[in-house]
Amino acid sequence: MPLPLVSDLPLKIALPAAAAAAAYLNARWALSHDIGLITSGLKMALKARVAERGDRLNLFYNLETQALSPATADNDFIVYNGRTWSFRETYLMALRYGAWFKNVRGVRQKDIVAIDFMNSSTFIFMTLGLWSIGAIPAFINYNLSGKPLTHSVRTSSAKLLIVDEEVRNCFPPEQLKTFASESFRDGKGPVEVVFHTPDIEAEVLGMEPAREEDKVRGGQAARDMALLIYTSGTTGLPKPAIVCWKKCWAASLFVGDWMKVGPSDRFFTCMPLYHSSAYIMGFATCLFNGATLVIGRKFSARTFMKEARENDATIIQYVGETLRYIMAVPPEIDATTGEDLDKKHNIRVAFGNGLRPDIWNRFKDRFNIPTICEFYAATEGTSGSWNQSSNDFSAGAIGRNGVLGNFILGRGSAIVDVDHETQEPWRDPKTGLCKKVPRGDPGELLFVIDANDPKANFQGYFQNNQATESKIVRDVLKKGDAYFRTGDMVRWDRDGRWFFSDRLGDTYRWKSENVSTNEVGEVLGSHAEVHEANVYGVALPNHDGRAGCAAIVFNQQVASGTSGPALEPSRATLDSLAAHTLQNLPRFAAPLFLRVATEMQSTGNNKQQKHVLRSEGVDPSLVSKNDRLYWLQGSTYVPFEPKDWAQVTGGQVRL
């Protein structure tokens, strides 16, 4: 008997049946999710192409459009320190800074100017001002001093450095003397250091807001440099990554469309503007979409949600362990009404990257934030992954896709097996080609680039061909192809979810097994007494491979608010942690050592640092006297003392 056609069924049956079938297919294949991603991508590509053809790639023109349009000119654009600037006011400030840079400081088209500034409205005005005269900003991490600071300024090639008065302490006389040397810029002369004092600000405000002719901003291609943003320098000195106009357009347009950012949104960030997350994903996204950017001076876990609430934020931004630190702050209750202030806000989205799975749902539940928008990307990278999550299915994932996304991602990326001894993609001895890992297994994520013209989508590092070439791998899946190396181990499961596994180089080998520091850290972080865990491998005398060590900050330490020596965890806590670890991890992956600390070492972007911890290892003479060392003996952790280290180094202990 043939099945009836839909037209033969009563509408009251057919329509719900069709809707149910469509909903099932959508859930099964993530069609709407993929269509949203693809649509956002196509819109972005089309608008960027139109801008390039019209010679309007410089983001100054986007500000000008908003500032001169009667519909948006008087809308709030920049909010900082209790003051608000409209698009029109921001435009005039940009013109004044442009005039100051040109007429007072002698900056010309295509000159690079270094900016060492904390978060502020001035940071935005200066960068827009430089773009207005066709110059290029280079963002210096304001936390740097000494050798890293010297290196960063030198590699920018800038002859002018503008410094926030608040970081003047990073510029002692010997540092200024170094910058003033005629040989500093490889024989091209000194760097002029200008501290942004109230007198300088008054000088800028007195400038006529004159607009330069279009020709000073013209002739730009999508691959041309818009600004320099430095890598974090966690494994060496920072490197200046070239951020091209195409990347500025692509990231901000895509994010704006993907999250449906509009004029009614207020985007709050206190992540450092010297990094791409806050500047491109935050500031530029607001610029393109007519939204308001609310700038926090510096991250404070204690005041973050209060600032977001008081500024009517609809979107908040996080990076790394930001939300973990916020979770450590006691709940905020109105003393008069008893109202839960943690849930009193207008936030619809928490947006960022690096949110750990053990924090994900706990943060959403506590603060009643419906959606997490997590992304994976790198400043110098060529692509990324995206996960807009409002349910448990994709919680903890750095990206996801369905059948349509599979087709596209399968052509533009590869996850390949890695030789952990050489830290290089594994190659078949016969063919010399790499090997894709099965779905669900960890491997290094690679993105396709044009083998004949890599700079079409990977501009690399400024004046550093060696570092640039180190990120390109060739002859991967076939002879003649080329890919960008992310340096990250990820898993792509059969449901289309992408999960971060580990940073290549962080994974260590112990007892002939590979151990993911990220996965071990997630297990430790889910223990009730652990505030934060940072896992790494340490070399031990007379032993092959690296043994696991976890730097841990316990909740009792955070609650105490004390510095100095780390508080000693109770025997019950140590026993419970050991039991939890051994229950959830194979014995070879359970950290052999604990380093109990008062606080975690992290970058200015709240990302964990491992290289110092790894270099100090578990040698008591190298480890900070404020930290406490323990090691796993049987089924619990006990103090690890200098006499124990002597036995390890003397070959008297086999682990």
Salt bridges, closest charged atoms under 4 A:
GLU64 OE2 - ARG211 NE 2.49
ASP74 OD1 - ARG88 NE 3.30
ASP76 OD2 - ARG266 NH1 3.67
ASP164 OD2 - ARG297 NH2 3.16
GLU165 OE2 - ARG168 NH2 2.56
GLU166 OE1 - ARG297 NH2 2.67
GLU192 OE2 - ARG105 NH1 2.66
GLU212 OE1 - LYS102 NZ 2.92
GLU213 OE1 - LYS215 NZ 3.69
ASP214 OD2 - ARG56 NH2 3.08
ASP214 OD1 - ARG211 NH2 2.67
ASP214 OD1 - ARG217 NH2 2.98
ASP257 OD1 - LYS43 NZ 3.20
ASP265 OD2 - ARG348 NH2 2.97
GLU321 OE1 - ARG324 NE 2.65
GLU321 OE2 - ARG356 NE 3.15
GLU332 OE2 - ARG309 NH2 3.20
GLU339 OE1 - LYS344 NZ 3.60
ASP340 OD2 - LYS343 NZ 3.42
ASP342 OD2 - ARG366 NE 2.90
ASP358 OD2 - ARG324 NH1 3.06
ASP417 OD2 - LYS435 NZ 3.67
GLU424 OE1 - ARG485 NH1 2.94
GLU444 OE1 - ARG485 NH2 2.83
ASP453 OD2 - ARG223 NH2 2.69
ASP488 OD1 - ARG503 NH1 2.85
ASP493 OD2 - ARG497 NE 2.86
ASP495 OD2 - ARG497 NH2 3.30
ASP506 OD1 - ARG614 NH1 3.08
GLU519 OE2 - ARG491 NE 3.75
ASP575 OD1 - ARG571 NH1 2.99
GLU616 OE1 - ARG595 NH1 2.78
ASP627 OD2 - ARG595 NE 2.77
GLU641 OE1 - LYS643 NZ 3.91
ASP644 OD1 - LYS643 NZ 3.47
